[in-house]
Amino acid sequence: MSINGTVKNGDLFIFYGLLKRGALGMPDTIDLDSAGEFLGNCRFRANLYSLGTFPGVVAGDTLCHGMLYRLDRAEIAAALDAFEEVVADDPDASLYHRKRTIVMNDDGDETGQIAWIYIYNKPVDNASFIANGNWPLARTNRSTESRDT
């Protein structure tokens, strides 16, 4: 088991960056369409920051935008963790941690669902806070960088 917990078939994920369906620069090395299903828009509570060409969320109270995804093939979780630079045996070296969070609707009401989300694991002192909680789909493409959620 990794530091982030075991992912099972049917688990939900919230994607808030380039893993959102339709995001410019979504990695072509992870076939999300064949490994599960995008279920639609959702919300969650955190603080969203721009880290240059990718976003990160940390603990906070902003009602952020995300896309809810059901993972039907748990084996793809390793590729998602690798993309997010999760180092299973070294939490301090990980760029992100995968944690569970409460899924909300547009009004900020809990839906009764719990989903995995990638939480940024580094300081955000020099990052730009995104007050509206929404990382746009058409953000700059990061052709050589391997960061985003």
ROPA-239942 format. One line per field, with one value per residue (C-alpha): residue number from 1; residue in three letters; x, y, z. Coordinates in steps of 0.2 Angstrom, whole numbers, plus 5000, padded with zeros to 4 digits. Layout:
<pts>
num [NUM | ...]
residuo [ALA | ...]
u [X | ...]
v [Y | ...]
w [Z | ...]
</pts>
This chain:
<pts>
num [1 | 2 | 3 | 4 | 5 | 6 | 7 | 8 | 9 | 10 | 11 | 12 | 13 | 14 | 15 | 16 | 17 | 18 | 19 | 20 | 21 | 22 | 23 | 24 | 25 | 26 | 27 | 28 | 29 | 30 | 31 | 32 | 33 | 34 | 35 | 36 | 37 | 38 | 39 | 40 | 41 | 42 | 43 | 44 | 45 | 46 | 47 | 48 | 49 | 50 | 51 | 52 | 53 | 54 | 55 | 56 | 57 | 58 | 59 | 60 | 61 | 62 | 63 | 64 | 65 | 66 | 67 | 68 | 69 | 70 | 71 | 72 | 73 | 74 | 75 | 76 | 77 | 78 | 79 | 80 | 81 | 82 | 83 | 84 | 85 | 86 | 87 | 88 | 89 | 90 | 91 | 92 | 93 | 94 | 95 | 96 | 97 | 98 | 99 | 100 | 101 | 102 | 103 | 104 | 105 | 106 | 107 | 108 | 109 | 110 | 111 | 112 | 113 | 114 | 115 | 116 | 117 | 118 | 119 | 120 | 121 | 122 | 123 | 124 | 125 | 126 | 127 | 128 | 129 | 130 | 131 | 132 | 133 | 134 | 135 | 136 | 137 | 138 | 139 | 140 | 141 | 142 | 143 | 144 | 145 | 146 | 147 | 148 | 149]
residuo [MET | SER | ILE | ASN | GLY | THR | VAL | LYS | ASN | GLY | ASP | LEU | PHE | ILE | PHE | TYR | GLY | LEU | LEU | LYS | ARG | GLY | ALA | LEU | GLY | MET | PRO | ASP | THR | ILE | ASP | LEU | ASP | SER | ALA | GLY | GLU | PHE | LEU | GLY | ASN | CYS | ARG | PHE | ARG | ALA | ASN | LEU | TYR | SER | LEU | GLY | THR | PHE | PRO | GLY | VAL | VAL | ALA | GLY | ASP | THR | LEU | CYS | HIS | GLY | MET | LEU | TYR | ARG | LEU | ASP | ARG | ALA | GLU | ILE | ALA | ALA | ALA | LEU | ASP | ALA | PHE | GLU | GLU | VAL | VAL | ALA | ASP | ASP | PRO | ASP | ALA | SER | LEU | TYR | HIS | ARG | LYS | ARG | THR | ILE | VAL | MET | ASN | ASP | ASP | GLY | ASP | GLU | THR | GLY | GLN | ILE | ALA | TRP | ILE | TYR | ILE | TYR | ASN | LYS | PRO | VAL | ASP | ASN | ALA | SER | PHE | ILE | ALA | ASN | GLY | ASN | TRP | PRO | LEU | ALA | ARG | THR | ASN | ARG | SER | THR | GLU | SER | ARG | ASP | THR]
u [5000 | 5006 | 5007 | 4991 | 4980 | 4974 | 4964 | 4950 | 4939 | 4925 | 4934 | 4930 | 4943 | 4942 | 4952 | 4955 | 4969 | 4975 | 4967 | 4950 | 4941 | 4945 | 4959 | 4973 | 4988 | 4980 | 4993 | 4991 | 5000 | 4985 | 4969 | 4956 | 4942 | 4946 | 4950 | 4934 | 4921 | 4920 | 4904 | 4902 | 4907 | 4908 | 4915 | 4926 | 4933 | 4952 | 4963 | 4968 | 4985 | 4993 | 5010 | 5015 | 5009 | 5000 | 4988 | 4989 | 4977 | 4980 | 4969 | 4957 | 4939 | 4937 | 4923 | 4934 | 4929 | 4933 | 4927 | 4921 | 4929 | 4925 | 4940 | 4935 | 4953 | 4962 | 4979 | 4979 | 4981 | 5000 | 5001 | 4991 | 5002 | 5017 | 5010 | 5007 | 5025 | 5019 | 5034 | 5025 | 5040 | 5045 | 5031 | 5043 | 5049 | 5031 | 5025 | 5007 | 4999 | 4983 | 4970 | 4951 | 4939 | 4921 | 4912 | 4900 | 4888 | 4888 | 4880 | 4893 | 4882 | 4889 | 4883 | 4887 | 4902 | 4920 | 4934 | 4952 | 4961 | 4979 | 4984 | 5000 | 5014 | 5025 | 5025 | 5013 | 5022 | 5027 | 5011 | 4996 | 4980 | 4965 | 4951 | 4937 | 4943 | 4943 | 4958 | 4953 | 4953 | 4962 | 4977 | 4994 | 5000 | 5015 | 5022 | 5038 | 5032 | 5024 | 5013 | 4995 | 4979]
v [5000 | 5017 | 5032 | 5038 | 5023 | 5009 | 5013 | 5001 | 4999 | 5011 | 5024 | 5042 | 5055 | 5074 | 5082 | 5101 | 5104 | 5096 | 5079 | 5087 | 5081 | 5093 | 5102 | 5108 | 5098 | 5083 | 5069 | 5057 | 5044 | 5041 | 5034 | 5040 | 5037 | 5018 | 5017 | 5024 | 5038 | 5056 | 5059 | 5078 | 5094 | 5095 | 5106 | 5104 | 5115 | 5119 | 5134 | 5133 | 5141 | 5144 | 5136 | 5143 | 5130 | 5119 | 5121 | 5114 | 5114 | 5115 | 5115 | 5129 | 5135 | 5141 | 5132 | 5125 | 5118 | 5100 | 5086 | 5070 | 5054 | 5036 | 5024 | 5007 | 5000 | 5003 | 4998 | 5015 | 5024 | 5020 | 5031 | 5045 | 5045 | 5045 | 5060 | 5069 | 5065 | 5055 | 5046 | 5032 | 5028 | 5046 | 5058 | 5073 | 5071 | 5070 | 5085 | 5079 | 5068 | 5058 | 5060 | 5059 | 5073 | 5077 | 5080 | 5095 | 5102 | 5120 | 5127 | 5119 | 5106 | 5089 | 5076 | 5061 | 5055 | 5054 | 5056 | 5055 | 5072 | 5077 | 5089 | 5100 | 5095 | 5110 | 5128 | 5140 | 5156 | 5162 | 5155 | 5165 | 5162 | 5158 | 5167 | 5159 | 5142 | 5137 | 5132 | 5135 | 5121 | 5132 | 5135 | 5136 | 5119 | 5112 | 5101 | 5096 | 5098 | 5084 | 5093 | 5095 | 5087]
w [5000 | 4996 | 5007 | 4998 | 5001 | 4989 | 4974 | 4970 | 4954 | 4955 | 4966 | 4962 | 4958 | 4956 | 4943 | 4943 | 4931 | 4915 | 4919 | 4916 | 4901 | 4886 | 4895 | 4883 | 4887 | 4894 | 4894 | 4880 | 4890 | 4901 | 4893 | 4905 | 4893 | 4892 | 4911 | 4918 | 4915 | 4917 | 4927 | 4925 | 4935 | 4953 | 4967 | 4982 | 4996 | 4995 | 4990 | 4971 | 4966 | 4949 | 4950 | 4932 | 4919 | 4931 | 4947 | 4964 | 4978 | 4997 | 5012 | 5012 | 5010 | 4992 | 4983 | 4968 | 4952 | 4946 | 4936 | 4944 | 4937 | 4941 | 4939 | 4932 | 4930 | 4947 | 4939 | 4930 | 4947 | 4946 | 4930 | 4938 | 4954 | 4942 | 4933 | 4949 | 4955 | 4970 | 4978 | 4987 | 4999 | 5002 | 5006 | 5008 | 4990 | 4983 | 4973 | 4977 | 4989 | 4984 | 4998 | 5000 | 5000 | 5000 | 4983 | 4983 | 4970 | 4963 | 4979 | 4990 | 4997 | 5000 | 4988 | 4999 | 4988 | 4993 | 4980 | 4978 | 4974 | 4972 | 4985 | 4982 | 4994 | 4992 | 4998 | 4989 | 4995 | 4978 | 4969 | 4963 | 4972 | 4960 | 4969 | 4958 | 4961 | 4943 | 4932 | 4914 | 4901 | 4888 | 4899 | 4891 | 4885 | 4895 | 4881 | 4891 | 4909 | 4918 | 4930 | 4933 | 4940]
</pts>
